[in-house]
Amino acid sequence: MCALCNASVNFILDHGGTNRFDFEPLQSPRAQSLLLRYRVNPPTIDGIVLIEDRRIHLRSTAALRICKDLNWPLAALAGLIVIPAPIRDIIYDWIAANRYRWFGKTDGPTCRIRSANP
């Protein structure tokens, strides 16, 4: 229901992530099952989660690891991973805390969720 989340999924799919990523709302049964499998406490997660090579990445690390698979020059943003995660996550958390105020909410899921394994 987050307009920023929906826009982000659409942006990733439009800029190189079409065949690389599957998206799932964190509230979905599939996402909840994956989070439990990776020993992540689902109620504490309120942001992007990336499962890559059987490792889980959260928040700014997940976002930057996604960037590396986008079209150039967006892939260059992945270089920001050299900034320590606690510093990156301060910015990530600030954006996340204000996302509804800045970007609003949708009436329902409008992003192009493509899930290979329902």
N, CA, C and O atoms as a Tinker XYZ file with bonds, in Angstrom:
   472  protein
     1  N      0.816000   -1.192000    0.000000    73     2
     2  CA     0.000000    0.000000    0.000000    64     1     3
     3  C      0.860000    1.256000    0.000000    63     2     4     5
     4  O      0.340000    2.372000   -0.028000    81     3
     5  N      2.149000    1.075000    0.031000    73     3     6
     6  CA     3.079000    2.202000    0.055000    64     5     7
     7  C      3.380000    2.640000   -1.377000    63     6     8     9
     8  O      3.871000    1.853000   -2.186000    81     7
     9  N      3.082000    3.900000   -1.681000    73     7    10
    10  CA     3.322000    4.407000   -3.029000    64     9    11
    11  C      4.810000    4.376000   -3.390000    63    10    12    13
    12  O      5.158000    4.111000   -4.540000    81    11
    13  N      5.682000    4.642000   -2.428000    73    11    14
    14  CA     7.122000    4.580000   -2.700000    64    13    15
    15  C      7.541000    3.153000   -3.030000    63    14    16    17
    16  O      8.326000    2.937000   -3.953000    81    15
    17  N      7.027000    2.183000   -2.290000    73    15    18
    18  CA     7.361000    0.780000   -2.564000    64    17    19
    19  C      6.879000    0.373000   -3.948000    63    18    20    21
    20  O      7.622000   -0.250000   -4.707000    81    19
    21  N      5.646000    0.719000   -4.279000    73    19    22
    22  CA     5.111000    0.401000   -5.600000    64    21    23
    23  C      5.939000    1.043000   -6.700000    63    22    24    25
    24  O      6.271000    0.400000   -7.695000    81    23
    25  N      6.269000    2.312000   -6.515000    73    23    26
    26  CA     7.075000    3.011000   -7.515000    64    25    27
    27  C      8.464000    2.391000   -7.634000    63    26    28    29
    28  O      9.018000    2.312000   -8.731000    81    27
    29  N      9.025000    1.951000   -6.510000    73    27    30
    30  CA    10.355000    1.336000   -6.534000    64    29    31
    31  C     10.353000    0.030000   -7.310000    63    30    32    33
    32  O     11.261000   -0.225000   -8.101000    81    31
    33  N      9.336000   -0.800000   -7.090000    73    31    34
    34  CA     9.230000   -2.060000   -7.839000    64    33    35
    35  C      9.132000   -1.755000   -9.330000    63    34    36    37
    36  O      9.840000   -2.355000  -10.138000    81    35
    37  N      8.263000   -0.832000   -9.688000    73    35    38
    38  CA     8.110000   -0.477000  -11.098000    64    37    39
    39  C      9.418000    0.070000  -11.678000    63    38    40    41
    40  O      9.782000   -0.253000  -12.808000    81    39
    41  N     10.107000    0.884000  -10.915000    73    39    42
    42  CA    11.382000    1.463000  -11.365000    64    41    43
    43  C     12.416000    0.363000  -11.609000    63    42    44    45
    44  O     13.106000    0.369000  -12.629000    81    43
    45  N     12.519000   -0.567000  -10.684000    73    43    46
    46  CA    13.485000   -1.662000  -10.825000    64    45    47
    47  C     13.169000   -2.493000  -12.061000    63    46    48    49
    48  O     14.071000   -2.831000  -12.828000    81    47
    49  N     11.902000   -2.822000  -12.259000    73    47    50
    50  CA    11.515000   -3.609000  -13.429000    64    49    51
    51  C     11.745000   -2.851000  -14.730000    63    50    52    53
    52  O     12.070000   -3.459000  -15.750000    81    51
    53  N     11.581000   -1.542000  -14.708000    73    51    54
    54  CA    11.769000   -0.729000  -15.908000    64    53    55
    55  C     13.242000   -0.454000  -16.229000    63    54    56    57
    56  O     13.566000   -0.054000  -17.347000    81    55
    57  N     14.134000   -0.665000  -15.259000    73    55    58
    58  CA    15.533000   -0.286000  -15.451000    64    57    59
    59  C     16.503000   -1.445000  -15.289000    63    58    60    61
    60  O     17.615000   -1.268000  -14.791000    81    59
    61  N     16.086000   -2.611000  -15.703000    73    59    62
    62  CA    17.026000   -3.718000  -15.777000    64    61    63
    63  C     16.750000   -4.886000  -14.875000    63    62    64    65
    64  O     17.432000   -5.906000  -14.981000    81    63
    65  N     15.784000   -4.787000  -13.992000    73    63    66
    66  CA    15.549000   -5.868000  -13.053000    64    65    67
    67  C     14.459000   -6.839000  -13.457000    63    66    68    69
    68  O     14.023000   -7.646000  -12.636000    81    67
    69  N     14.007000   -6.784000  -14.697000    73    67    70
    70  CA    12.854000   -7.572000  -15.128000    64    69    71
    71  C     13.044000   -9.069000  -14.916000    63    70    72    73
    72  O     12.152000   -9.728000  -14.381000    81    71
    73  N     14.173000   -9.615000  -15.317000    73    71    74
    74  CA    14.372000  -11.056000  -15.217000    64    73    75
    75  C     15.226000  -11.463000  -14.025000    63    74    76    77
    76  O     15.570000  -12.636000  -13.881000    81    75
    77  N     15.561000  -10.530000  -13.192000    73    75    78
    78  CA    16.479000  -10.798000  -12.085000    64    77    79
    79  C     15.770000  -10.913000  -10.743000    63    78    80    81
    80  O     16.218000  -11.657000   -9.871000    81    79
    81  N     14.687000  -10.198000  -10.569000    73    79    82
    82  CA    14.057000  -10.098000   -9.257000    64    81    83
    83  C     12.611000  -10.565000   -9.277000    63    82    84    85
    84  O     11.878000  -10.361000  -10.244000    81    83
    85  N     12.227000  -11.198000   -8.176000    73    83    86
    86  CA    10.825000  -11.507000   -7.904000    64    85    87
    87  C     10.436000  -10.665000   -6.700000    63    86    88    89
    88  O     11.218000  -10.522000   -5.760000    81    87
    89  N      9.253000  -10.117000   -6.724000    73    87    90
    90  CA     8.803000   -9.249000   -5.643000    64    89    91
    91  C      7.622000   -9.875000   -4.938000    63    90    92    93
    92  O      6.809000  -10.570000   -5.546000    81    91
    93  N      7.542000   -9.623000   -3.677000    73    91    94
    94  CA     6.474000  -10.159000   -2.861000    64    93    95
    95  C      6.207000   -9.158000   -1.738000    63    94    96    97
    96  O      7.158000   -8.695000   -1.108000    81    95
    97  N      4.952000   -8.809000   -1.465000    73    95    98
    98  CA     4.671000   -7.944000   -0.316000    64    97    99
    99  C      5.112000   -8.634000    0.972000    63    98   100   101
   100  O      4.912000   -9.839000    1.125000    81    99
   101  N      5.697000   -7.899000    1.881000    73    99   102
   102  CA     6.171000   -8.487000    3.138000    64   101   103
   103  C      5.043000   -9.142000    3.926000    63   102   104   105
   104  O      5.288000  -10.048000    4.722000    81   103
   105  N      3.821000   -8.695000    3.714000    73   103   106
   106  CA     2.690000   -9.231000    4.452000    64   105   107
   107  C      2.181000  -10.549000    3.864000    63   106   108   109
   108  O      1.360000  -11.216000    4.494000    81   107
   109  N      2.643000  -10.938000    2.686000    73   107   110
   110  CA     2.127000  -12.133000    2.026000    64   109   111
   111  C      2.597000  -13.403000    2.739000    63   110   112   113
   112  O      3.643000  -13.402000    3.389000    81   111
   113  N      1.831000  -14.473000    2.618000    73   111   114
   114  CA     2.247000  -15.741000    3.232000    64   113   115
   115  C      3.613000  -16.219000    2.722000    63   114   116   117
   116  O      4.413000  -16.739000    3.500000    81   115
   117  N      3.884000  -16.050000    1.438000    73   115   118
   118  CA     5.178000  -16.482000    0.892000    64   117   119
   119  C      6.323000  -15.696000    1.519000    63   118   120   121
   120  O      7.329000  -16.283000    1.916000    81   119
   121  N      6.185000  -14.390000    1.611000    73   119   122
   122  CA     7.244000  -13.574000    2.214000    64   121   123
   123  C      7.422000  -13.923000    3.682000    63   122   124   125
   124  O      8.551000  -14.020000    4.162000    81   123
   125  N      6.337000  -14.109000    4.392000    73   123   126
   126  CA     6.427000  -14.466000    5.805000    64   125   127
   127  C      7.171000  -15.791000    5.983000    63   126   128   129
   128  O      7.984000  -15.936000    6.895000    81   127
   129  N      6.888000  -16.748000    5.113000    73   127   130
   130  CA     7.566000  -18.041000    5.168000    64   129   131
   131  C      9.066000  -17.901000    4.893000    63   130   132   133
   132  O      9.888000  -18.516000    5.572000    81   131
   133  N      9.411000  -17.090000    3.899000    73   131   134
   134  CA    10.829000  -16.871000    3.588000    64   133   135
   135  C     11.548000  -16.183000    4.739000    63   134   136   137
   136  O     12.671000  -16.554000    5.079000    81   135
   137  N     10.916000  -15.193000    5.336000    73   135   138
   138  CA    11.544000  -14.492000    6.454000    64   137   139
   139  C     11.788000  -15.435000    7.633000    63   138   140   141
   140  O     12.833000  -15.374000    8.281000    81   139
   141  N     10.831000  -16.289000    7.898000    73   139   142
   142  CA    11.009000  -17.259000    8.975000    64   141   143
   143  C     12.126000  -18.248000    8.644000    63   142   144   145
   144  O     12.918000  -18.612000    9.514000    81   143
   145  N     12.187000  -18.678000    7.394000    73   143   146
   146  CA    13.235000  -19.610000    6.971000    64   145   147
   147  C     14.618000  -19.008000    7.167000    63   146   148   149
   148  O     15.564000  -19.712000    7.518000    81   147
   149  N     14.732000  -17.704000    6.939000    73   147   150
   150  CA    16.021000  -17.027000    7.092000    64   149   151
   151  C     16.195000  -16.432000    8.486000    63   150   152   153
   152  O     17.110000  -15.644000    8.724000    81   151
   153  N     15.317000  -16.815000    9.397000    73   151   154
   154  CA    15.391000  -16.410000   10.807000    64   153   155
   155  C     15.333000  -14.893000   11.000000    63   154   156   157
   156  O     16.047000  -14.320000   11.822000    81   155
   157  N     14.473000  -14.277000   10.227000    73   155   158
   158  CA    14.227000  -12.850000   10.380000    64   157   159
   159  C     12.860000  -12.716000   11.022000    63   158   160   161
   160  O     11.898000  -13.342000   10.576000    81   159
   161  N     12.768000  -11.917000   12.052000    73   159   162
   162  CA    11.519000  -11.727000   12.759000    64   161   163
   163  C     10.602000  -10.831000   11.921000    63   162   164   165
   164  O     10.784000   -9.614000   11.900000    81   163
   165  N      9.620000  -11.418000   11.232000    73   163   166
   166  CA     8.793000  -10.630000   10.307000    64   165   167
   167  C      8.179000   -9.366000   10.882000    63   166   168   169
   168  O      8.176000   -8.346000   10.192000    81   167
   169  N      7.652000   -9.369000   12.118000    73   167   170
   170  CA     7.044000   -8.115000   12.602000    64   169   171
   171  C      8.037000   -6.965000   12.743000    63   170   172   173
   172  O      7.625000   -5.806000   12.791000    81   171
   173  N      9.322000   -7.256000   12.810000    73   171   174
   174  CA    10.297000   -6.177000   12.969000    64   173   175
   175  C     10.763000   -5.609000   11.638000    63   174   176   177
   176  O     11.478000   -4.607000   11.614000    81   175
   177  N     10.373000   -6.229000   10.532000    73   175   178
   178  CA    10.814000   -5.786000    9.213000    64   177   179
   179  C      9.787000   -4.818000    8.637000    63   178   180   181
   180  O      8.601000   -5.135000    8.550000    81   179
   181  N     10.247000   -3.653000    8.252000    73   179   182
   182  CA     9.383000   -2.665000    7.618000    64   181   183
   183  C     10.194000   -1.963000    6.542000    63   182   184   185
   184  O     10.393000   -0.749000    6.589000    81   183
   185  N     10.648000   -2.725000    5.594000    73   183   186
   186  CA    11.451000   -2.159000    4.525000    64   185   187
   187  C     11.860000   -3.251000    3.561000    63   186   188   189
   188  O     11.373000   -4.379000    3.631000    81   187
   189  N     12.740000   -2.908000    2.683000    73   187   190
   190  CA    13.145000   -3.821000    1.628000    64   189   191
   191  C     13.985000   -4.972000    2.178000    63   190   192   193
   192  O     14.834000   -4.788000    3.050000    81   191
   193  N     13.726000   -6.147000    1.648000    73   191   194
   194  CA    14.463000   -7.351000    1.991000    64   193   195
   195  C     14.899000   -7.989000    0.677000    63   194   196   197
   196  O     14.092000   -8.145000   -0.240000    81   195
   197  N     16.150000   -8.348000    0.589000    73   195   198
   198  CA    16.671000   -9.027000   -0.600000    64   197   199
   199  C     17.262000  -10.353000   -0.174000    63   198   200   201
   200  O     18.104000  -10.410000    0.723000    81   199
   201  N     16.820000  -11.417000   -0.819000    73   199   202
   202  CA    17.435000  -12.723000   -0.621000    64   201   203
   203  C     18.227000  -12.995000   -1.893000    63   202   204   205
   204  O     17.675000  -13.092000   -2.988000    81   203
   205  N     19.528000  -13.114000   -1.714000    73   203   206
   206  CA    20.431000  -13.267000   -2.854000    64   205   207
   207  C     21.489000  -14.304000   -2.487000    63   206   208   209
   208  O     22.157000  -14.190000   -1.459000    81   207
   209  N     21.628000  -15.303000   -3.332000    73   207   210
   210  CA    22.615000  -16.357000   -3.080000    64   209   211
   211  C     22.462000  -16.948000   -1.682000    63   210   212   213
   212  O     23.445000  -17.194000   -0.983000    81   211
   213  N     21.209000  -17.170000   -1.291000    73   211   214
   214  CA    20.871000  -17.766000    0.006000    64   213   215
   215  C     21.310000  -16.934000    1.207000    63   214   216   217
   216  O     21.456000  -17.455000    2.313000    81   215
   217  N     21.518000  -15.644000    0.982000    73   215   218
   218  CA    21.826000  -14.705000    2.065000    64   217   219
   219  C     20.762000  -13.626000    2.060000    63   218   220   221
   220  O     20.229000  -13.263000    1.011000    81   219
   221  N     20.462000  -13.121000    3.239000    73   219   222
   222  CA    19.435000  -12.093000    3.351000    64   221   223
   223  C     20.100000  -10.740000    3.590000    63   222   224   225
   224  O     21.032000  -10.618000    4.385000    81   223
   225  N     19.602000   -9.740000    2.891000    73   223   226
   226  CA    20.109000   -8.373000    3.023000    64   225   227
   227  C     18.919000   -7.470000    3.326000    63   226   228   229
   228  O     17.839000   -7.640000    2.760000    81   227
   229  N     19.125000   -6.516000    4.217000    73   227   230
   230  CA    18.049000   -5.634000    4.651000    64   229   231
   231  C     18.398000   -4.175000    4.383000    63   230   232   233
   232  O     19.564000   -3.802000    4.253000    81   231
   233  N     17.359000   -3.376000    4.305000    73   231   234
   234  CA    17.437000   -1.917000    4.268000    64   233   235
   235  C     18.372000   -1.401000    3.176000    63   234   236   237
   236  O     18.242000   -1.796000    2.017000    81   235
   237  N     19.300000   -0.534000    3.526000    73   235   238
   238  CA    20.141000    0.103000    2.505000    64   237   239
   239  C     21.033000   -0.899000    1.787000    63   238   240   241
   240  O     21.338000   -0.716000    0.609000    81   239
   241  N     21.453000   -1.947000    2.470000    73   239   242
   242  CA    22.289000   -2.957000    1.819000    64   241   243
   243  C     21.493000   -3.658000    0.726000    63   242   244   245
   244  O     22.010000   -3.892000   -0.366000    81   243
   245  N     20.249000   -3.991000    1.010000    73   243   246
   246  CA    19.397000   -4.616000   -0.002000    64   245   247
   247  C     19.205000   -3.686000   -1.199000    63   246   248   249
   248  O     19.321000   -4.115000   -2.347000    81   247
   249  N     18.913000   -2.419000   -0.930000    73   247   250
   250  CA    18.687000   -1.460000   -2.015000    64   249   251
   251  C     19.923000   -1.307000   -2.896000    63   250   252   253
   252  O     19.813000   -1.286000   -4.121000    81   251
   253  N     21.085000   -1.201000   -2.283000    73   251   254
   254  CA    22.305000   -1.015000   -3.070000    64   253   255
   255  C     22.700000   -2.281000   -3.822000    63   254   256   257
   256  O     23.251000   -2.194000   -4.919000    81   255
   257  N     22.434000   -3.439000   -3.262000    73   255   258
   258  CA    22.728000   -4.680000   -3.968000    64   257   259
   259  C     21.792000   -4.841000   -5.166000    63   258   260   261
   260  O     22.176000   -5.439000   -6.171000    81   259
   261  N     20.588000   -4.322000   -5.072000    73   259   262
   262  CA    19.681000   -4.319000   -6.223000    64   261   263
   263  C     20.219000   -3.390000   -7.303000    63   262   264   265
   264  O     20.150000   -3.709000   -8.490000    81   263
   265  N     20.751000   -2.250000   -6.899000    73   263   266
   266  CA    21.268000   -1.270000   -7.865000    64   265   267
   267  C     22.317000   -1.872000   -8.784000    63   266   268   269
   268  O     22.382000   -1.507000   -9.958000    81   267
   269  N     23.136000   -2.779000   -8.284000    73   267   270
   270  CA    24.214000   -3.333000   -9.111000    64   269   271
   271  C     23.681000   -4.086000  -10.322000    63   270   272   273
   272  O     24.410000   -4.291000  -11.292000    81   271
   273  N     22.418000   -4.500000  -10.276000    73   271   274
   274  CA    21.820000   -5.222000  -11.397000    64   273   275
   275  C     20.950000   -4.348000  -12.299000    63   274   276   277
   276  O     20.300000   -4.855000  -13.213000    81   275
   277  N     20.936000   -3.048000  -12.050000    73   275   278
   278  CA    20.171000   -2.138000  -12.897000    64   277   279
   279  C     21.036000   -1.663000  -14.059000    63   278   280   281
   280  O     22.253000   -1.853000  -14.074000    81   279
   281  N     20.381000   -1.049000  -15.017000    73   279   282
   282  CA    21.094000   -0.511000  -16.174000    64   281   283
   283  C     22.023000    0.619000  -15.757000    63   282   284   285
   284  O     21.783000    1.304000  -14.763000    81   283
   285  N     23.081000    0.801000  -16.525000    73   283   286
   286  CA    24.014000    1.907000  -16.323000    64   285   287
   287  C     23.281000    3.199000  -16.605000    63   286   288   289
   288  O     22.478000    3.197000  -17.538000    81   287
   289  N     23.464000    4.273000  -15.918000    73   287   290
   290  CA    24.409000    4.551000  -14.848000    64   289   291
   291  C     23.874000    4.221000  -13.452000    63   290   292   293
   292  O     24.575000    4.420000  -12.459000    81   291
   293  N     22.641000    3.720000  -13.370000    73   291   294
   294  CA    22.062000    3.411000  -12.059000    64   293   295
   295  C     22.893000    2.385000  -11.294000    63   294   296   297
   296  O     22.957000    2.424000  -10.065000    81   295
   297  N     23.524000    1.474000  -12.017000    73   295   298
   298  CA    24.351000    0.450000  -11.370000    64   297   299
   299  C     25.491000    1.072000  -10.567000    63   298   300   301
   300  O     25.976000    0.469000   -9.610000    81   299
   301  N     25.918000    2.269000  -10.950000    73   299   302
   302  CA    27.011000    2.939000  -10.239000    64   301   303
   303  C     26.639000    3.256000   -8.790000    63   302   304   305
   304  O     27.520000    3.393000   -7.941000    81   303
   305  N     25.341000    3.374000   -8.505000    73   303   306
   306  CA    24.913000    3.645000   -7.130000    64   305   307
   307  C     25.339000    2.525000   -6.178000    63   306   308   309
   308  O     25.468000    2.751000   -4.975000    81   307
   309  N     25.556000    1.329000   -6.708000    73   307   310
   310  CA    25.988000    0.209000   -5.871000    64   309   311
   311  C     27.318000    0.511000   -5.195000    63   310   312   313
   312  O     27.632000   -0.081000   -4.163000    81   311
   313  N     28.100000    1.417000   -5.756000    73   311   314
   314  CA    29.367000    1.800000   -5.150000    64   313   315
   315  C     29.215000    2.435000   -3.782000    63   314   316   317
   316  O     30.172000    2.484000   -3.010000    81   315
   317  N     28.026000    2.920000   -3.475000    73   315   318
   318  CA    27.782000    3.513000   -2.158000    64   317   319
   319  C     27.833000    2.477000   -1.039000    63   318   320   321
   320  O     27.781000    2.826000    0.140000    81   319
   321  N     27.934000    1.213000   -1.410000    73   319   322
   322  CA    28.006000    0.149000   -0.410000    64   321   323
   323  C     29.254000    0.278000    0.461000    63   322   324   325
   324  O     29.322000   -0.313000    1.539000    81   323
   325  N     30.244000    1.048000   -0.002000    73   323   326
   326  CA    31.469000    1.240000    0.792000    64   325   327
   327  C     31.208000    2.095000    2.039000    63   326   328   329
   328  O     31.988000    2.061000    2.991000    81   327
   329  N     30.124000    2.852000    2.033000    73   327   330
   330  CA    29.743000    3.612000    3.224000    64   329   331
   331  C     29.236000    2.606000    4.255000    63   330   332   333
   332  O     28.413000    1.754000    3.918000    81   331
   333  N     29.695000    2.681000    5.479000    73   331   334
   334  CA    29.257000    1.716000    6.487000    64   333   335
   335  C     27.730000    1.666000    6.620000    63   334   336   337
   336  O     27.056000    2.696000    6.596000    81   335
   337  N     27.208000    0.455000    6.760000    73   335   338
   338  CA    25.755000    0.247000    6.829000    64   337   339
   339  C     25.071000    1.089000    7.912000    63   338   340   341
   340  O     23.987000    1.614000    7.656000    81   339
   341  N     25.644000    1.243000    9.095000    73   339   342
   342  CA    24.940000    2.068000   10.093000    64   341   343
   343  C     24.708000    3.506000    9.625000    63   342   344   345
   344  O     23.695000    4.114000    9.971000    81   343
   345  N     25.623000    4.042000    8.855000    73   343   346
   346  CA    25.449000    5.400000    8.328000    64   345   347
   347  C     24.407000    5.396000    7.221000    63   346   348   349
   348  O     23.519000    6.248000    7.200000    81   347
   349  N     24.509000    4.434000    6.294000    73   347   350
   350  CA    23.535000    4.328000    5.202000    64   349   351
   351  C     22.133000    4.111000    5.747000    63   350   352   353
   352  O     21.165000    4.673000    5.233000    81   351
   353  N     22.028000    3.292000    6.793000    73   351   354
   354  CA    20.704000    2.955000    7.320000    64   353   355
   355  C     20.041000    4.121000    8.048000    63   354   356   357
   356  O     18.816000    4.153000    8.163000    81   355
   357  N     20.816000    5.065000    8.533000    73   355   358
   358  CA    20.217000    6.275000    9.113000    64   357   359
   359  C     19.419000    7.003000    8.038000    63   358   360   361
   360  O     18.294000    7.437000    8.286000    81   359
   361  N     19.989000    7.136000    6.863000    73   359   362
   362  CA    19.301000    7.800000    5.741000    64   361   363
   363  C     18.118000    6.954000    5.282000    63   362   364   365
   364  O     17.028000    7.476000    5.049000    81   363
   365  N     18.338000    5.644000    5.153000    73   363   366
   366  CA    17.272000    4.735000    4.744000    64   365   367
   367  C     16.090000    4.832000    5.711000    63   366   368   369
   368  O     14.942000    4.960000    5.286000    81   367
   369  N     16.379000    4.771000    7.009000    73   367   370
   370  CA    15.318000    4.820000    8.015000    64   369   371
   371  C     14.578000    6.157000    8.019000    63   370   372   373
   372  O     13.372000    6.199000    8.265000    81   371
   373  N     15.286000    7.235000    7.749000    73   371   374
   374  CA    14.653000    8.558000    7.683000    64   373   375
   375  C     13.664000    8.609000    6.514000    63   374   376   377
   376  O     12.551000    9.114000    6.656000    81   375
   377  N     14.080000    8.086000    5.364000    73   375   378
   378  CA    13.175000    8.040000    4.208000    64   377   379
   379  C     11.991000    7.129000    4.520000    63   378   380   381
   380  O     10.845000    7.489000    4.249000    81   379
   381  N     12.260000    5.950000    5.090000    73   379   382
   382  CA    11.184000    5.004000    5.416000    64   381   383
   383  C     10.186000    5.600000    6.401000    63   382   384   385
   384  O      8.981000    5.383000    6.267000    81   383
   385  N     10.666000    6.338000    7.375000    73   383   386
   386  CA     9.786000    6.934000    8.381000    64   385   387
   387  C      8.887000    8.012000    7.794000    63   386   388   389
   388  O      7.821000    8.296000    8.341000    81   387
   389  N      9.298000    8.606000    6.702000    73   387   390
   390  CA     8.534000    9.701000    6.095000    64   389   391
   391  C      7.868000    9.322000    4.783000    63   390   392   393
   392  O      7.269000   10.180000    4.134000    81   391
   393  N      7.954000    8.081000    4.378000    73   391   394
   394  CA     7.497000    7.690000    3.035000    64   393   395
   395  C      6.017000    7.945000    2.804000    63   394   396   397
   396  O      5.641000    8.374000    1.713000    81   395
   397  N      5.175000    7.699000    3.781000    73   395   398
   398  CA     3.742000    7.927000    3.574000    64   397   399
   399  C      3.436000    9.413000    3.458000    63   398   400   401
   400  O      2.599000    9.821000    2.653000    81   399
   401  N      4.114000   10.214000    4.261000    73   399   402
   402  CA     3.883000   11.660000    4.220000    64   401   403
   403  C      4.353000   12.249000    2.892000    63   402   404   405
   404  O      3.685000   13.111000    2.322000    81   403
   405  N      5.519000   11.778000    2.394000    73   403   406
   406  CA     6.098000   12.323000    1.166000    64   405   407
   407  C      5.497000   11.724000   -0.106000    63   406   408   409
   408  O      5.302000   12.431000   -1.095000    81   407
   409  N      5.203000   10.420000   -0.079000    73   407   410
   410  CA     4.789000    9.736000   -1.309000    64   409   411
   411  C      3.351000    9.246000   -1.277000    63   410   412   413
   412  O      2.776000    8.937000   -2.321000    81   411
   413  N      2.762000    9.173000   -0.079000    73   411   414
   414  CA     1.371000    8.753000    0.041000    64   413   415
   415  C      1.203000    7.250000    0.053000    63   414   416   417
   416  O      2.167000    6.486000    0.079000    81   415
   417  N     -0.071000    6.853000    0.035000    73   415   418
   418  CA    -0.441000    5.442000    0.023000    64   417   419
   419  C     -1.276000    5.178000   -1.213000    63   418   420   421
   420  O     -1.875000    6.089000   -1.784000    81   419
   421  N     -1.306000    3.922000   -1.614000    73   419   422
   422  CA    -2.164000    3.522000   -2.727000    64   421   423
   423  C     -3.416000    2.872000   -2.160000    63   422   424   425
   424  O     -3.468000    2.525000   -0.980000    81   423
   425  N     -4.414000    2.712000   -3.002000    73   423   426
   426  CA    -5.650000    2.060000   -2.575000    64   425   427
   427  C     -5.505000    0.545000   -2.519000    63   426   428   429
   428  O     -6.359000   -0.144000   -1.961000    81   427
   429  N     -4.465000    0.047000   -3.074000    73   427   430
   430  CA    -4.235000   -1.398000   -3.103000    64   429   431
   431  C     -2.911000   -1.654000   -3.803000    63   430   432   433
   432  O     -2.239000   -0.715000   -4.230000    81   431
   433  N     -2.534000   -2.915000   -3.921000    73   431   434
   434  CA    -1.266000   -3.219000   -4.576000    64   433   435
   435  C     -1.330000   -2.876000   -6.056000    63   434   436   437
   436  O     -2.098000   -3.474000   -6.811000    81   435
   437  N     -0.521000   -1.911000   -6.462000    73   435   438
   438  CA    -0.517000   -1.479000   -7.851000    64   437   439
   439  C      0.803000   -1.768000   -8.543000    63   438   440   441
   440  O      0.930000   -1.554000   -9.749000    81   439
   441  N      1.779000   -2.249000   -7.801000    73   439   442
   442  CA     3.070000   -2.531000   -8.435000    64   441   443
   443  C      2.979000   -3.831000   -9.227000    63   442   444   445
   444  O      2.084000   -4.646000   -9.009000    81   443
   445  N      3.888000   -4.002000  -10.118000    73   443   446
   446  CA     3.920000   -5.163000  -10.985000    64   445   447
   447  C      4.671000   -6.306000  -10.279000    63   446   448   449
   448  O      5.802000   -6.640000  -10.633000    81   447
   449  N      4.026000   -6.875000   -9.300000    73   447   450
   450  CA     4.655000   -7.983000   -8.573000    64   449   451
   451  C      4.710000   -9.179000   -9.495000    63   450   452   453
   452  O      3.703000   -9.600000  -10.064000    81   451
   453  N      5.901000   -9.713000   -9.629000    73   451   454
   454  CA     6.132000  -10.895000  -10.464000    64   453   455
   455  C      6.790000  -11.923000   -9.563000    63   454   456   457
   456  O      7.951000  -11.778000   -9.182000    81   455
   457  N      6.059000  -12.937000   -9.235000    73   455   458
   458  CA     6.570000  -13.949000   -8.325000    64   457   459
   459  C      6.682000  -15.266000   -9.065000    63   458   460   461
   460  O      5.677000  -15.816000   -9.516000    81   459
   461  N      7.906000  -15.779000   -9.194000    73   459   462
   462  CA     8.140000  -17.007000   -9.930000    64   461   463
   463  C      7.655000  -18.235000   -9.183000    63   462   464   465
   464  O      7.290000  -19.233000   -9.805000    81   463
   465  N      7.646000  -18.178000   -7.861000    73   463   466
   466  CA     7.270000  -19.330000   -7.044000    64   465   467
   467  C      6.155000  -18.950000   -6.091000    63   466   468   469
   468  O      6.419000  -18.611000   -4.938000    81   467
   469  N      4.902000  -19.000000   -6.555000    73   467   470
   470  CA     3.797000  -18.581000   -5.699000    64   469   471
   471  C      3.688000  -19.413000   -4.440000    63   470   472
   472  O      2.801000  -19.176000   -3.619000    81   471
